[in-house]
């Protein structure tokens, strides 16, 4: 009996009669490939770093020239300044206004919590607006985290960075802090 | 009664779908991955609300560490990209910022790095190669060339001995002088020619800028200059931070990125 090639429709490759080509299954065992795939997935999953750390962008003033200072920057008034001194053990000393040998403002102490320095900065900002100048000083036993935290607070309270200055703490101020015993 | 025939089902499952999924995931991970850089400098990062992602390329990092054992902060410098580091060390060595004067050997029993004056001609290549493989500048520039001659594993041992265990390691010069060895960059600033200042960080940032310029010329595009990022330990003392900032200000580097972990934004 003659066999009919029913499988190939219109392909025309096998002209049918006589020669019967042996059909191989097109199915491949994919198990090893899946194995390999998952092995690589695992590898990449373990070596990848998803959460990239964040950064805080900070511009520092130049030491010698004042060229990059905007021309319309308001003159810094010492009397309208809010001075923040970072101390050891996450203490923040602060005072408003001028500091000199004769004129000593009231020194107070606060901390890095949202009820502490943040509230103070917000209050100062509300009260003085654009007139506010924040001077950040740090004692030698303050640490890096304190600086970052404070810069972050400045960020949170959205005080203009042009009115924030990082300056050295003077000897008089050190003595002042020591004397006030806070 | 005829037996009920239970048709036998094949245990083979069609793997095509699973294979598809596996390779889809694979492609995803391959495209999103950025390999963890081997960063042996472990720091406890402070947190901030800032959400700016760390720049991927052209980054130089200044790490500030603090070790509780010896109550001391250290400064490290690191640059990404092996080719860039190769160029950097070549520059440094050409200009005598990093003199290759000694050959070194580490004597484990006495914890001493022994230096000698005879420098084999192939030593320079070795130092260049080691520098390009090491992502951090672990020691001061004055010590760099002999430090890199010590095998990498020994270097790690010495580092952990000095930084973690707080044990002393010494350097013995050919003239018999012995000095205490410490890791981290030298932060002292010295004056040269009038008011020009130099220190390890100033030299390193200077050459980083030269590298940026060279790259811009070669590629013909005015690319972004390398960014300086601080990777500071929360407990790193302010005095150390101040020294680093001072040096960078002297080098006219005024824009920094502080690497921090994310913290929730307050309402």
Interface residues (C-beta under 8 A of the other chain):
Chain A: X29 X30 X31 X33 X34 X37 X38 X40 X41 X44 X45 X47 X48 X49 X50 X52 X53 X54 X55 X56 X57 X58 X59 X60 X61 X62 X63 X68 X86 X114 X118 X138 X139 X140 X141 X142 X143 X144 X145 X146 X147 X148 X149 X151 X152 X155 X156
Chain B: X12 X14 X15 X16 X18 X19 X22 X23 X25 X26 X29 X30 X32 X33 X34 X35 X36 X45 X46 X47 X48 X49 X50 X51 X52 X53 X54 X55 X64 X66 X229 X232 X233 X234 X235 X236 X237 X238 X239 X240 X241 X242 X245 X248 X249 X250 X252 X254 X255 X256 X257 X258 X259 X260 X261 X262 X265 X266
